[in-house]
């Protein structure tokens, strides 16, 4: 595809008009055009998970997702996830349990953890570890993160 393409993306419940190059990633559009900087540009190869956002409710790597392929889909960034009461519980548990240090990986961890809790309301340690395995944290180790997700799941359990 040559030149720019105009798109309408649904981001955090709002229609947003953007103009993209053919190979432009969703991460670039979110950060550079829409000033939504919660998803981080880390490895830019889909390995670290710091760019994780939700598309139609599923965690995806923003650095690997083409913006043009996301037209007509519901895109939720960490900025838009705050309206979700379960996300609020996750955020509070992360803060209370010291699962946040530098914060670079935290948005991706939260997006991934939210999907886990939606699918598995009472996950075990191994399920949390598997769900977060695509998100790298270079600061905390992972024990406090896993504990925070388990605590949030217990609080939200039916």
N, C-alpha and C positions, 0 to 999 in steps of 0.2 A: 504494500500500500504506500503510495506516495502522497506527500502533502499532509495537511491537517484535516481532521475529521471532527465535526461538532457532535457531541453526545449529550444526552440527559441522563445523569446518574442519580439514583435515589440513595442518598447518603444520610444516615441517621434520621430517616423519615422525611427528608426534604428533597425535592427535586433540585438538582444543581446542574447548570449548563457548563460544560467544559469543552475545550478544543485540544485534541491530542494528535500526536504523531502516531503512525501505524503501530509501532512497537512500544509505545509508552506504557509503563506499568501503572497499575492502580496505586501503588505506593507513591510514585512520583506525583501523580495527579492529586492525591489526597494531601500530601505534604506541601507541594510547591504551588498548586493552583488554589486549593481550598483551605490552606493554612490549618489543616488538621494534623498536628505533629505528634500525636500520641503513639501511633505506630512508628517505630524507629527504623532507620536505615542502618542495618548492622552489616552482615556479611554480603548482602545483595545477591546471594546465591541460593536462598531458600533453606539454609542449614540452621541458622541460629534461632529463628522464631521471633525475633524482636519486631518484625513487621506484621505479625499475625493480626488479622482483622476477621470479622465474620461476614460471609456472603451467603445470603439466604439462611442465616443461622449457623453456618458451618465455618469453623476456623480455616482460613486459607492464608497463604503467604502473599502479602501484598507485592513483594518484589518479584514474584513469579507470575502474577496475574495481570493479563493485559487489560487495560482500562476499557478498551472497545468491547471486550467479551463480557463486561459487567453491566452493560446497558440493559435495563429491564429487570435487574436483580436488586435485592435489598442489601445494601452495604451498611454494616454497623462498625464504627470505630469505637475505641475506648471512650472517646468524648460523648458518643451517643448512647453508650451502654449504661450510663448513669441513671437513666429512667427506669431501669430494670431493678426491682427490689432485691432480687437474688444477687445481682452484681454489687449492690450496696453492702450486702452481708459479706460477700467475698472480700471486698475492699477493706471493710472494717476488720475482718479476721486477719488479713494480711498485715494491716497496721498493728493490731494488738499483739500479734504473735511474732513480730520482728521479721516477717518474711520479705520485707522491702529494705534494700540498702541503697544502692545507687538509683534504682528505679528504671533502668534502661530496659530490662526484660519484663517488667511487671505488667504493662498493658497486654502483651502477648500471652503471658501466663494466665492473666485474668480471663481473657477471651477463651482460651483453651479450657480452663477450669469451669467456666460457665457452661460450655457445651457438655462437658462430662457430667456435671450435676443435673443438667436437663435430661440426659440419657440414662444416667445411673444415679438415682437419688441418694443411695447409701453406698458409695464406693469404698473399697478397701484400699490399703496402702498401694498394692500392686497396680490397681486400676488407676489411681491418681498418678503414679509414676509413669505408667504407659501413656496416659492422656497428655502428660506434660513432657514426654520424652523428646519432642521436637522443639522444645524451648530451652535454650541454654542460659543459665545464670552463672556469671563469673564471680559473684560476690558472696552469696549466702551459703553455699552448699545447697542442699535441697530439703533438708529435714524440716525447717521452719515453713517452707512453702507447702510441703505435703501436709504438715500439721494444720496449716491455715485452711487448706481446701477441705480436709476431713472435718474440721470444726464447723466450717460454713455448711457443708453437706448435712451434718448432724443438726444444726440449727434450722435448716430449711426442710428437713425430712418431714414427710406427711405424717 
